[in-house]
Each structure stands twice: as structure tokens, then as C-alpha cells.
Amino acid sequence: MTTPLEHPFTRLFNRYLREQGLPVTHQRNEVAATVFGSEDHLSVDDIERSLREREERIGKATIYRTLDLLVKSRLVEEHDFGEGFKRYEHRLSRSPIHQHMVCIECGHVEEFESP
């Protein structure tokens, strides 16, 4: 199993942190690896739940601050699908240019690309 520090996208994030003069921490790596390891649009609660399942105790404030850094690094996008909270997806293993359709009945999000 790949550890968070070994994940190639986490290494990109760590390089960004060092370039900004910010510390590379275990907590930041765990949050980043959770986002990079998912193909879903994750909420903060989804990330917190995933971390808890791996017995990582990382507070919501740390998750929010790390997500802010991931968005600033341009490795992660922040989305507002009208649910009252943000969702996050990494930009690295799929087409970086795609859009989202949100069903107004059930809230399902469908990604699509324009040729």
C-alpha cells in the first residue's frame, strides 16, 4: 500500500508547500492523500469520515486549512453544487477541463467534457 508521502500527487503538494515556505506535516499529507485517492467530489465531512476510518484524528479546522492550500496550489478544485457546503476534487488524473451537471431533483452530479 502506498503511504501518503509516497503518493506522487502528494509529492507535488509538498513541493508547493516548501516553495511557499510552509511546513510539510503528516496531517496535510493525510488530507491531500484522501482527496487525491478519490474519484468523487468530496465534502469536508467525507474527508473527515475517511480519515477517521483510517484512525487518523485530524480536526475540521486542519482539513479546511489544508483544502484551502490544495485549492491555492491548483491541484484541487472547489465546487459549490448548491448543497450548502463545498465539494473538492483533484485535477490530476482526469481531463482538467470538464463541467458538471447537477440534477435539481436528486442532486446527482454528472461530469462531462465538450469535444
Summary of the structure (lengths in Angstrom):
residues: 115
radius of gyration: 14.4
end to end distance: 36.2
largest distance: 45.2
contacts: 300
relative contact order: 0.15
helix: 43%
strand: 17%
